[in-house]
Amino acid sequence: MSIFLKLAFLFFIGSIAGWVIELLFRRFISTANSERKWINPGFCMGPYLPLYGCGLCVLYLLASLEKYEWIADPIWNKVVLFVLMAVGMTVIEYFAGLISLKLAKVRLWDYSDEWGNIQGIICPRFSLIWAALGAVYYFFIHPLILDALKWLSNNLAFSFVVGMFFGIFVIDVIYSAQLVAKLKKFAEDNDIIVRYEHFKEHVRTMQIKAKHKPRFLFLRPDRPISEYLKEYKITLEALRKKYKK
């Protein structure tokens, strides 16, 4: 089985599993969500996070390097492996956040309140979490991944499902990119950084007030985005006045 198909399969698994993890984290753990609402995380509208898909591919590739013993002591060899996993995931997180922030003027997540953060994109605490997750992946998930890849090699028809996933994913990315382009223009005109999840929550709140049933996935505004942006601007100005007092 080609490495391309393996990585496509892992991206598929990681993107969906990561979305579930972030969904539960925001709902039950995150201090930023004091009202404990269900929040659809990430750049896309559907149930997947490409950051985690890329991350799983990186973890798999790094775990595959275990056969190269850089240090004689097996314990320290694994420690180095987990550090590399943390560095790899942190680098992915940094560039994904930086591209979104600098090019689209949209902040997908915000670590500004975390100690030692860099531009609110990465921070030591979450890098340590990545290291811990790397260890969890190595001991508990990697063996399952190897079994899953073995299963895929014996059931290549499932690659059709993976192909369908990528078809939907590409359409979603195009739609989300168009939305982000509008948010970027709004952000540049008003000299602000838009918090993407905050804006999506604003749209849902306005839809509920207008007695329209909001969609948790594949958010489809019932009015032009420009109207929601005008309301969003009013909301931001009200918040600014509140914090100035």
C-alpha positions as CSV (number, residue, x, y, z in Angstrom):
1,M,0.0,0.0,0.0
2,S,1.4,3.4,-1.0
3,I,2.5,5.9,1.6
4,F,0.1,8.4,0.0
5,L,-2.9,6.3,0.7
6,K,-1.7,5.6,4.2
7,L,-1.4,9.4,4.9
8,A,-4.7,10.1,3.3
9,F,-6.4,7.5,5.5
10,L,-4.6,8.9,8.6
11,F,-5.6,12.5,7.7
12,F,-9.2,11.3,7.5
13,I,-9.1,9.6,10.9
14,G,-7.1,12.4,12.6
15,S,-9.3,15.3,11.3
16,I,-12.5,13.7,12.6
17,A,-11.0,12.4,15.9
18,G,-9.4,15.8,16.5
19,W,-12.7,17.6,15.9
20,V,-14.4,15.4,18.5
21,I,-11.6,16.0,21.0
22,E,-11.8,19.8,20.5
23,L,-15.6,19.8,20.7
24,L,-15.5,18.0,24.1
25,F,-12.6,20.2,25.3
26,R,-14.5,23.4,24.5
27,R,-17.7,22.1,26.0
28,F,-16.5,20.6,29.3
29,I,-13.0,21.9,30.0
30,S,-12.1,25.2,28.3
31,T,-12.3,28.2,30.7
32,A,-13.1,30.4,27.7
33,N,-16.5,28.8,27.4
34,S,-18.0,29.7,30.8
35,E,-21.5,29.1,29.5
36,R,-20.6,25.5,28.5
37,K,-22.1,25.8,25.0
38,W,-21.4,23.4,22.2
39,I,-19.0,25.2,19.9
40,N,-18.1,23.9,16.4
41,P,-14.3,24.3,16.5
42,G,-11.9,25.2,13.7
43,F,-11.7,26.8,10.3
44,C,-14.1,24.5,8.4
45,M,-17.8,24.1,8.9
46,G,-17.9,20.3,8.9
47,P,-16.9,17.8,11.6
48,Y,-13.1,17.8,10.9
49,L,-10.0,19.7,11.9
50,P,-7.2,19.5,9.3
51,L,-4.6,20.5,11.9
52,Y,-5.2,17.2,13.7
53,G,-5.2,15.3,10.5
54,C,-1.8,16.7,9.7
55,G,-0.7,16.1,13.3
56,L,-1.7,12.4,13.1
57,C,0.4,12.0,9.9
58,V,3.4,13.6,11.6
59,L,3.0,11.5,14.8
60,Y,2.8,8.3,12.6
61,L,5.9,9.3,10.6
62,L,7.8,10.2,13.8
63,A,6.8,7.0,15.6
64,S,8.0,5.1,12.6
65,L,11.5,6.5,13.3
66,E,11.7,4.4,16.5
67,K,13.7,1.8,14.7
68,Y,16.6,4.3,14.5
69,E,18.1,4.2,18.0
70,W,19.7,7.6,18.5
71,I,20.4,6.9,22.1
72,A,21.5,3.6,23.6
73,D,19.2,3.9,26.6
74,P,15.7,2.9,25.4
75,I,13.9,5.2,27.9
76,W,15.8,8.3,26.8
77,N,15.3,7.3,23.2
78,K,11.5,7.4,23.8
79,V,11.8,10.7,25.7
80,V,13.6,12.2,22.6
81,L,10.8,10.8,20.4
82,F,8.1,12.4,22.5
83,V,10.0,15.8,22.5
84,L,10.2,15.6,18.7
85,M,6.5,14.9,18.6
86,A,5.8,17.9,20.8
87,V,8.0,20.1,18.6
88,G,6.4,18.8,15.4
89,M,2.9,19.4,16.6
90,T,3.8,22.9,18.0
91,V,5.4,23.9,14.7
92,I,2.2,22.8,12.8
93,E,0.1,24.7,15.3
94,Y,2.2,27.8,15.0
95,F,2.3,28.0,11.2
96,A,-1.4,27.2,10.9
97,G,-2.3,30.0,13.4
98,L,0.3,32.4,11.9
99,I,-1.0,32.0,8.4
100,S,-4.6,32.5,9.5
101,L,-3.7,35.5,11.6
102,K,-1.4,37.3,9.1
103,L,-3.0,36.5,5.8
104,A,-6.7,36.3,6.8
105,K,-6.7,38.5,9.9
106,V,-8.6,35.7,11.6
107,R,-7.6,34.2,15.0
108,L,-8.7,30.5,15.0
109,W,-7.6,30.1,18.7
110,D,-6.2,32.4,21.3
111,Y,-3.6,31.5,23.9
112,S,-2.9,35.2,24.8
113,D,-3.8,34.5,28.5
114,E,-1.3,31.6,28.7
115,W,2.2,32.1,30.3
116,G,5.0,32.3,27.8
117,N,2.7,32.4,24.7
118,I,4.1,33.5,21.3
119,Q,1.6,35.8,19.5
120,G,-1.2,34.0,21.3
121,I,-0.7,31.1,18.9
122,I,1.5,28.7,20.9
123,C,2.5,28.4,24.5
124,P,4.6,26.1,26.8
125,R,1.5,24.6,28.5
126,F,0.0,23.3,25.2
127,S,3.4,22.1,24.0
128,L,3.6,20.0,27.1
129,I,0.1,18.7,26.4
130,W,1.3,17.8,22.9
131,A,4.2,15.9,24.4
132,A,1.8,14.0,26.7
133,L,-0.5,13.3,23.8
134,G,2.5,12.1,21.8
135,A,3.2,9.6,24.6
136,V,-0.5,8.6,24.6
137,Y,-0.3,8.2,20.9
138,Y,2.8,6.1,21.0
139,F,1.7,3.6,23.7
140,F,-2.0,3.4,23.0
141,I,-2.9,4.7,19.6
142,H,0.0,3.8,17.3
143,P,-0.6,0.1,17.7
144,L,-4.2,0.6,16.7
145,I,-3.1,2.8,13.8
146,L,-0.9,0.0,12.5
147,D,-3.8,-2.4,12.8
148,A,-6.1,0.1,11.0
149,L,-3.5,0.4,8.2
150,K,-3.3,-3.4,8.0
151,W,-7.1,-3.5,7.8
152,L,-7.1,-0.9,5.0
153,S,-4.6,-2.9,3.0
154,N,-7.0,-5.8,3.1
155,N,-10.1,-3.6,2.4
156,L,-9.0,-1.1,-0.2
157,A,-12.6,-0.5,-1.1
158,F,-12.8,1.7,1.9
159,S,-10.5,4.1,0.1
160,F,-13.7,5.2,-1.7
161,V,-15.1,6.5,1.6
162,V,-11.8,8.4,2.1
163,G,-12.1,9.8,-1.4
164,M,-15.7,11.0,-0.6
165,F,-14.4,12.6,2.6
166,F,-11.8,14.6,0.7
167,G,-14.4,15.7,-1.9
168,I,-16.6,17.1,0.9
169,F,-13.6,18.5,2.6
170,V,-12.4,20.4,-0.4
171,I,-15.8,21.9,-1.0
172,D,-16.0,23.0,2.6
173,V,-12.5,24.6,2.5
174,I,-13.5,26.6,-0.6
175,Y,-16.7,27.8,1.1
176,S,-14.9,28.6,4.4
177,A,-12.2,30.4,2.5
178,Q,-14.8,32.6,0.9
179,L,-16.3,33.4,4.3
180,V,-12.8,34.1,5.7
181,A,-12.1,36.5,2.8
182,K,-15.1,38.5,3.8
183,L,-14.1,38.5,7.4
184,K,-10.6,39.6,6.4
185,K,-12.0,42.6,4.5
186,F,-14.2,43.4,7.5
187,A,-11.2,43.1,9.9
188,E,-9.0,45.4,7.7
189,D,-11.7,48.0,7.3
190,N,-12.2,48.1,11.1
191,D,-8.6,47.5,12.1
192,I,-9.4,44.5,14.3
193,I,-8.6,40.7,14.5
194,V,-11.7,38.6,14.1
195,R,-12.1,35.6,16.4
196,Y,-13.6,33.1,14.1
197,E,-15.4,31.0,16.6
198,H,-16.8,34.1,18.2
199,F,-18.2,35.2,14.9
200,K,-19.8,31.8,14.2
201,E,-21.4,32.0,17.7
202,H,-22.7,35.5,16.9
203,V,-24.4,34.2,13.7
204,R,-26.0,31.3,15.7
205,T,-27.2,33.7,18.4
206,M,-28.7,36.1,15.8
207,Q,-30.5,33.2,14.1
208,I,-32.0,32.0,17.4
209,K,-33.2,35.6,18.1
210,A,-34.8,35.7,14.7
211,K,-36.4,32.3,15.4
212,H,-34.4,30.6,12.7
213,K,-33.1,27.1,13.5
214,P,-29.3,27.4,13.4
215,R,-27.1,24.7,12.0
216,F,-24.3,23.4,14.2
217,L,-22.5,22.0,11.2
218,F,-22.1,23.5,7.8
219,L,-23.3,26.9,9.0
220,R,-25.4,28.6,6.4
221,P,-26.5,32.1,7.2
222,D,-30.1,32.9,6.4
223,R,-29.1,36.5,5.5
224,P,-26.1,38.0,3.6
225,I,-22.9,37.8,5.6
226,S,-22.5,41.6,5.3
227,E,-25.6,42.0,7.5
228,Y,-24.2,39.7,10.2
229,L,-20.9,41.6,10.0
230,K,-22.6,44.9,10.6
231,E,-24.3,43.4,13.7
232,Y,-21.0,41.9,14.8
233,K,-19.4,45.4,14.5
234,I,-22.0,46.8,16.8
235,T,-21.5,43.9,19.3
236,L,-17.7,44.6,19.3
237,E,-18.2,48.3,19.8
238,A,-20.5,47.6,22.8
239,L,-17.9,45.3,24.3
240,R,-15.2,47.9,23.9
241,K,-17.3,50.5,25.7
242,K,-18.1,48.0,28.5
243,Y,-14.4,47.2,29.1
244,K,-13.4,50.9,29.0
245,K,-15.7,51.7,31.9
